[in-house]
Amino acid sequence: MNSSVLAQLVLLLLLIASVLSWAMIFVKWRMLKRARRQAVVFEDRFWSGANLSQLYEGVRAQTQRGGLEGIFAAGFREYLRLQRPNQETVPNFVIDAAQRSMRVASSREEDELGRWLSFLATVGSVSPYVGLFGTVWGIMHAFMALGNVQQASLAMVAPGIAEALIATAMGLFAAIPAVVAYNRFADELERLMTRYDNFQDEFLALLQRQLVMN
């Protein structure tokens, strides 16, 4: 509380960044956990032998759908749209169209799940430098206090040194959780997108077999 105004601003900025990063960590943790759970549940339904048309109608009736459900709905909707009665369809054209639709839906899911991850990366990379700035200012403030006296003492430099150490600690306090969370969430997001890509390949193979059989 007795530090300089600039040091207090630095500490306040780091405190705000820390609070926001922890809030974002909690939100992202819940979002990715829900996405993983929904993927497992939908894959169990998909591979249980359910009729694709009935499964699509059930997914379409939901008010909110995302993840694998949204990807499946986008691909199967395009598949049904190109299945015109009494007209010959080109299998490769149908598969390519369904693949493009699912790729767009998957890209939207990735954007949604990866939103604000860059904020965590920014907090993790910038906070130590902001704390270092506060450290440099505190040390400079301590040396400035020595310049106006004839005889130096520990009591004169202690406030500036303490101010510098607090700024360093606050920078690390804000940066370390953000870096750990960003690496963890980025890895989970990559695994989830790989799962989405594998599902798309398997689903397209299934649609292709149905086209050949028809």
Buried (B, 14 or more C-beta within 10 A) or exposed (E): EEBBEBBBEBBEBBEEBBEBBBEBBEEBBEBBEEBBEBBEEBBEBBEEEEEBEEBBEBBEEEEEBBBBBBBBBBBBBBBBEBEEEEEEEEBEEBBEBBBEBBBBBBEBBBEEBBEBBEBBBBBBEBBBEBBBBBBEBBBEBBEEBEEEEEEEEEEBBEBBBBBBBBBBBBBBBBBBBBBEBBEBBBEBBEEBBEBBBEBBEEBBEEBBEBBEEE
